[in-house]
């Protein structure tokens, strides 16, 4: 993964999605960590998306979480529900704070 400045993380889900409901507290807890205070965390319901980002990014599976750089370009994508520590590791890896972990990586 290229190390770029992560400025925004968007979680896409749906109200009917069980894994989305399970991942929601993980996403919220990560958004409250002091080390990520400069990152914007946003949740989008794919069925209520008025911005068009769901279609633009071709989201077909939820939950899908995407990390964006300062140019609003997607740099990292996580599909599915993952444990809190793994999510934090992914963010830190994207920020260049930890070694690359191939097991969780999917560049976009």
N, C-alpha and C positions, 0 to 999 in steps of 0.2 A: 504494500500500500504506500502510495506517495504520501509523505507527511505534509499536510497543508493545514492552514488555520481553519478549524471547524467553527463555524459561526451559528449554524442552525441545525437542529435535529427534528425531523418530522416523523411522527408515528402515524401510520395510516391503518385504520381498523374499521369495525362496524359494530353496531349495537347488538347484533345477533351473534357475534363471534366470541365463542368461549375462550380461545387462547388470547384474544385481544383483552378480555376482561382480566385474565390472569396476569398479563404483561403490564397492564396499566399502573399498578402500584410500583413496579420496578422502574418504569419510565418516570413516574412522579418523584420517586426517591432519588434517582440519578439527577433529576433537574434541580433538586434542592441541595446538592453537594456544593460546598464553597468553591472547589476547584473548577466547577463548570459554570460559575456565575456569569461569565461572559458569553455563554452559549444560549441561544434562544431555543427553547423546547416547545414544540407545537404538536397538537393532536388533531387529526382530521378524520371525520367519519366519511368513508368513501361514498356513501349514499347521499351525503349532504354537501359534498364538495362543490362549491361555486367558483373556486379559483381555476379549476381545470387541471390542477397538478396531477391528480390521479390518472387522468387520461394521458396527459403529456408524458408521464413517466411509465405508462403501461402497467400500472399496478393491477395484478390479478389475484394475488394471494395476500391475506391479512392474518396476523399483523405484519406489516412491512415497515421497517424503520430505516430512514435514509439520513446520512450525515451530509451536509452541504458546506462548501467552502465560501470564502468571501465574495466570490463571483456568482454565487447562487448555483454553482454546478455540483451535482451529486458526486461524492467521492467514495462513498461506502454504503453498502446496503445489507441489512440484516432481515432475513425472512423468518418469521415464526417467533414463538415465545422463548426467551432465553433467561437464564438466571441472572440476578442482579450483578454478581461479581464478574460474570462474562461480559455483560453489557458495559460495565465500567471499564473493563480491560479493552474492549473494542474502541471506546471513545479515547482512552489514553493512547492506544496504539495509533489511532488516526492523528492524534496531536503530537506524536513522536515521543511520548513519555514512557513507552514500554516497547519491548521487542515485538516484532511481527509474530502473530499467531495465526498460522495458515488455517487452522481448524475452523475458525469463525469468519474468515475473510471472504468477502465477495466484492470486488471492485466493480464500479458501474461505469 
